[in-house]
Each structure stands twice: as structure tokens, then as C-alpha cells.
């Protein structure tokens, strides 16, 4: 399998030249590297020096999307908590009235308790949302590092096959 040449790799990826190597083809390219001859692998890596930039651009895009999501989430959380606080303030004011019956006070206490429970549930949902978002960012980072290792590993493997990788 080490005799796959550059033209065969481009055909397999469905690209006419290396400038056409899009982000979605990078994984396919990385997967094809073990099938390539050492000299082809090294030549292709040299033709794709922007891999680091592509990986960084992908990480930056995921980070920016995550940041925007966090900002929107924070805004939504602030609105929810302000509305909840407004409701608690109104309930507190109603509870301060002297003309309420025991049943009315009990009903207001129940509503107050529901409000506090909803705020707690919303907080738990938000923490779960944030945890999921962080996992997504971590996965994107790990994928970029993994691709980097594939490329560097391919280059190192090629160098060691040629006897250049030894110290």
C-alpha cells in the first residue's frame, strides 16, 4: 500500500489540486496517509503547510461560536432570574399585607416556593448546558490535536523510514 502516489490521493479525495483541499476533506486526507508512499507523504505534507492554520481557524471558529452561545445564554439567564426576582418581590409585598387570610398566605407561600424551585431547576439546566458546551469545545480541540499528531506522525514515520529520524 506504500505505493499510492499523489495523483491517486487527489483522485481519492475528489480534488483537482491541493489548493482545493477543503476543511471537510482534511480528515479523509489524514486517513489516507498510511496508504501513501513515504516520499509522497512528505511531499504532500510540504504542500499543505497551512494545516496548523486550518486547525487553528477551526478551533477559533468553535471557540467564537461557543463564546456567542455563552453570551446569549447569560443574557437569557439574567432575564429569567430578573423575572423570578420580580415575582418574588411581588409575592413578598403581598405577604406583607395585613388583610390576608391564612389560606391566601398559604397559597402565596406555595407560589414563592415554586418560584424558588424553578430558579434552582433553571440553574441546574444551565450548569448542564455549560458542561455540554465545554465538552464540545474540548472535543474540537482534541480533534485538532489528533489531526496534528496524524500529520506529524506521518512526517516522523516517513523520516524514520528514510533513516533521517534517528538521533
C-alpha positions, 0 to 999 in steps of 0.5 A: 500500500506504500505505493499510492502516489499523489495523483491517486490521493487527489483522485481519492479525495475528489480534488483537482489540486491541493489548493482545493483541499477543503476543511471537510476533506482534511480528515479523509486526507489524514486517513489516507496517509498510511496508504501513501508512499513515504516520499509522497507523504512528505511531499504532500505534507510540504504542500499543505503547510497551512494545516496548523492554520486550518486547525487553528481557524477551526478551533477559533471558529468553535471557540467564537461560536461557543463564546456567542452561545455563552453570551446569549445564554447569560443574557437569557439567564439574567432575564429569567432570574430578573423575572423570578426576582420580580415575582418574588418581590411581588409575592413578598409585598403581598405577604406583607399585607395585613388583610390576608387570610391564612389560606391566601398566605398559604397559597402565596407561600406555595407560589414563592416556593415554586418560584424558588424551585424553578430558579434552582431547576433553571440553574441546574439546566444551565450548569448542564448546558455549560458542561455540554458546551465545554465538552464540545469545545474540548472535543474540537480541540482534541480533534485538532490535536489528533489531526496534528499528531496524524500529520506529524506522525506521518512526517516522523514515520516517513523520516524514520523510514528514510533513516533521517529520524534517528538521533 
